[in-house]
């Protein structure tokens, strides 16, 4: 079945990221919790997905190319966090 590619979850991380762009006047940072999944197949192709529970934000399954897979996923998460002046 050449039209089916199977990936297995290799890692599941809970990552907390401080949203520095949403600091309130009280100088409190708002921290987002992200569930980050990294999967791989037999050809060593990697995909990542992330969910921010309670925020309604998701990074869909994405091809990962960098050496540090987790750092690449954190970059994707940070791009989706709202930045406020």
Secondary structure as GFF3:
##gff-version 3
##sequence-region A 1 85
A	DSSP	beta_strand	8	19	.	.	.	ID=ss1
A	DSSP	three_ten_helix	20	22	.	.	.	ID=ss2
A	DSSP	beta_strand	30	40	.	.	.	ID=ss3
A	DSSP	beta_strand	46	52	.	.	.	ID=ss4
A	DSSP	beta_strand	57	64	.	.	.	ID=ss5
A	DSSP	alpha_helix	69	80	.	.	.	ID=ss6
###
